[in-house]
Structure formats: C-alpha cells, structure tokens
Amino acid sequence: MISRQKLLEAAAAVFAESGFRGATTRRIAEAAGVNEVTLFRLFGSKQQLMAEAFECVHPLLGNSLPDEPSADVEKELVAWATAHLDGMRQVRHMIRKTMAELEEHPEMTEFVCDAKTPYFQQLVSYATLLRRPATAAEREETRTACTMLSSALFADALGRDVVPTAYPSPPNTAARKYVKVFLKLLGIAPARPRRRVALGTGRAR
C-alpha cells in the first residue's frame, strides 16, 4: 500500500504544476497511483490534503537555530540562512504558484503562513537573546531586522532567476552577506578568530 508521504509528495507535485484549481483529487490520485476514495479516506478533504502537502516542504526550509546563541553567532546564522535559502530555492515553483493563486483562493494563506511563520519566530527569538537586556524599542528594532533578513532570503529564493543582478553574487555567498548586514543592524561584532601561539616562543601568529 502506498505510504502517506508518497501521497503528499504527489499532491505537492501536482499542485506545483497545475495550481490549486488544477490539482484535483482525481489528478492527485492518478499521480499517486491510487483511487480518490483512498485520498478522502486518509485526508477527509482536498483542503486537508493540501495543507499536509505544504507541511512536506517544512524540512526543506532549513535547520533550526539553537536555543542559546554560541560564541560564534555569525557561523550559526550563516548555516541557518544558507539552509533556509537553499530550501526555498528548491520549492520556489510551489511558492510562486501559491502566491499567484492567493487572491482567488484566500484559504491558501493559512498554508503559507503555517509553513513560514515558525522559521521567522525562531529567528526573532534567537536575535532577541543576542541583545538582552533590551528596551521595548530595541526589541522592536530586533524584530524589524529579522523581517528584513527573512524578506531578503525570501526575495532571493524567488527572484534571483528573474533579476539576477539585484542580488549578491556569487549566489553561494548571498546568505553570508545578508547575515553580516543583519548583525551590523543589531550592533553585534563578528567573532574574531583565535590567534595561534607558537610553541616555545609565547608569540602569537
């Protein structure tokens, strides 16, 4: 029997190709090699099926930030931003299709928010710890800086192939450059590499 994961992957693939209206349960069932009855028995409705299909992209959107920042904040944030950016690039066709249909199908807004919000909130929580203690105004500034970083990653993932000159080059350095600006906005200096001391001399090199 086909796994639930395979059904969700089939639904996501059909949606990316045909949009919400075109992703009928019949087409999804055909793509998965099952009948429509199986889909409704497992998911109850097309809306629930699509909601869970969107959940499938969550692991692609990157790794998690630690609960407590380490000594090398820049390294942690670059790893997070790189994974998040790469993940969105992998599913940008699905994101674009969703955005194109939001006006006609506003119920899809919930799917998009559910997929993106946890990553933004995680960034806000992490960045807030970097500036503690902080005033209310500083906390608002931190959230705004997080919005800017998140928006830059999102725009890069969706727009680089359309307007490549608008984004940092080469592409594999973009996440690091965004993070450097983000940390400057927060007033956080990058970690300095430790200087090695030559044995027997006591001199750093």
Buried (B, 14 or more C-beta within 10 A) or exposed (E): EEEEEBBBBBBBBBBBBBBBEEBBBEBBBBBBEBEBEBBBEBBEEBBEBBBBBBBBBBEBBBEEBEEEBEEEBBBBBBBBBBBBBBBBBEBBBBBBBBEEBBEEBEEBEEBBEEBBEEBBEBBBEBBBBBBEEBEEEBBEBBBEBBEBBBEBBBBBBBBBEEEEEEBBEEBEEBBBBBBBEBBEBBEBEEEEEEEEEEEEEEEEE
